[in-house]
């Protein structure tokens, strides 16, 4: 007999590769341009820009945070960190793809530093909740930072250590954020791109811990 708890347990546990949905060879159709900035979602991007990916629970509100940040050239929402190739939104919601909902952030480091983006990330959600974010429960809502350079990875790990100290001092739990080099990013469907620009009163579950984040200085700074 199937119980609701069975589904919940599946959504709280990452599937093994042989348990994941098969996916498909072709990418899911998505928007071509950012709804707000009109910049191309998939590039080409101007020379010299950097890319990083952040998962903070539901990607609608997280994307808005970053597209509103000066120095960010374009954002997009999608899926990373799982097994299923080119998943649909509905497939990721089952918990059987292994992906997290993430935001791709393409930014000009001369205008906004990676440290600035990390501060937004840490302070705008609760990175201690494991496979959930507030009322949003499941592996898709886990906290993640996916990096594209060695410098980003080192800076992200250092910021995690520093912020965890601040959280523990505030009697909060340890950080559960997954930090690693970026796996393939699968763009979500067009309807999810810049969702809160199209639906200003749409759902946004972002809620920080109230603990400030002081980012350590880079060793090469």
N, C-alpha and C positions, 0 to 999 in steps of 0.2 A: 504494500500500500504506500502511496506517495503522500508525504506530509509537507506542509509549508516549511517546516524546519529543515527539510532536506534541501530545498531550494536556497534557503538562507545560508546554510552551511556551504553550499557550492559557491555562492556569491562571495563568501568571506575567505575562500581558499583558492589560490591560483591553480588553474588546471595544468596538468602535465601536457606535454606536446601531443601525446596520443589520445588525450581527452578533449582537445580543443576542436572547435568547429573548423571545417576545411577551408572556408574562404573561397577566393576566386583569383584568377590570373590578372584580370583587368581592374584598374582603379575604379572606385565609385565616382560617378560624376559629381562635380562640385562647382562652386562659383569660380569665375576667372579673375574678378577684381574684388578688392576690399570694399565693402558697402560704404564705409566712412571716408577713407583716404583715396579710394579709386586706384590704388597701386595694385599691380598684378600679384595675385595670391601666390602663384607658383614661380614667380620671377619672370625674366631675369631681374636680379636685385642690383642696385648700384655697387660698384667696386668699393671694397673696404668695409662693408657692413658685416656684422657678426650675427650668428644665429644661436639661440638657446631655446630649450623647451621646459615648460613648467606644468606640473599637474597639481591642482589645488582643490579637488572635488569637481563639482559640476563646472564644465568649461565655459559656460555662457558668461558668468560673472567674472571669472578669472581673465577671460580675453578682454573684456571691457577695461579692466584695470590697466592692462598693458597698452592697449591702443590709445588710451588717454594720456599715456606717459610721454612727455616731450623727448624726442630722440629715437623713439620707436618708429620704424619706417613702415612696417606692415606686421599684422598678426593673422593667425589662422588657427582653427581648432581641428583636432584630429585624435588619433589613437596611437599609442606606443606601448612597447614593453610586453607584448603578448606573442602568441603563436600564429594566429589567423591572418592570412594575407588579405589585404583589402577588405576589411570587415565593414559591415553596415552598422549604423547606430544601434538598431534593434538587436543585432547579434552581440554587440559589446555589452548591452544591458543584461544579457543572460548570465554574464560572468564566465562564459565558456570560450572566450577568445583570449583571455589573459591580459588584455590591454587596459591601460589607464587612459582616461580622458585628459588630454594635454593641450597646451597652447604653444604654438610656434611663435617666437618673438624674434623678428629681424630688426636689429638696432644699430645705430651709429654710436660707437664707443667714444667718439669725441664729444658727444652731446649727453649721453647717459651711460654710465659705467655698468659693468656687470654687477658690481657691488650694489649699485642703486637698485637694480632689478632683484637682486637677492633680498634686499631689505623689504621691498614690496612683497615679495613671495612669503618670507617668514612672518611678517606682521599681519598679513591679510587673511590667513587661515590658521587652523590648528594642526600643526604637523605631528601631533602625538597620538592620533586616533586610529592608526592602522588602516584597516580596510573600510574606511568610512570618512565622511566629513559632515558632522552634524547629523541631520536626519537622512542624509543620503548614504545608504549602506551598500557596500559591495566593493569588489576589487577595482572596478573602474574609477572609484572615487579616492583611491590612495594618493598620498602625497609623493611627488616625484620631482627631481631635477635631472634633466638629461642634457649633457654638455657636448660641445663640438670641438673643444680644444683642451690640451693638457692644462693650460692656465685656468680655464673656467672650472675644470674638475677640481684642481687644487683649491681654488678660491671657494667653491661650493662646500667642499669638505671642511675647510677651516671655519666657514661661517656656521655650518651645522654644529661644530664643536662649541663655538662661542655662544650660539643661541641656546643650545641645550643647557649650558651652565646657567644662563639667565633664567630659563624655564624652571630648572631644578631649584634655583634660589627663590623662585616665586611659588614653590611647592607644586609645580606642574610635573607631568610625566616626561619620560624620555622621548626623543624624536624618533619617529618611525619612517621618515622620508627616505625614499629610494634614490640614491645618487650614483649615476654611472654614465659612461659615454653613450651618446644618443643612439638608440636603435632606430630602425626605419620608422618614419612618420607617415601615417596614412591619413590623408585629408578626409574630414567628415563631410557629409552631404551639404549642399548649398544652404539649406534651410537653417543649419546650425551655425554657419559662418556669420559672425557679428550679430548674433541673435538678439541681443539687448538693444542694438541700434534700431533694429526693425520692430522690436516689441519692447518699448521702453518700460512697460510695467510687467514684464515677464519675470520669471523666477530667478532669484539670485540668493544662494544660501551661504555666501561667504561671511565668515565671522572669525576674527582674529582672537588671540588669547589675551590681548591687552598688555603683553610683555614686549617692551621695546627691544629692537635688535641692533646691536652695535657690530658692524662688520669689521673684522680684523684687517689691518693694512696688508697689502700684498707684499711679499718678500722682495719683489723686483721694483716696487714703487719708489 
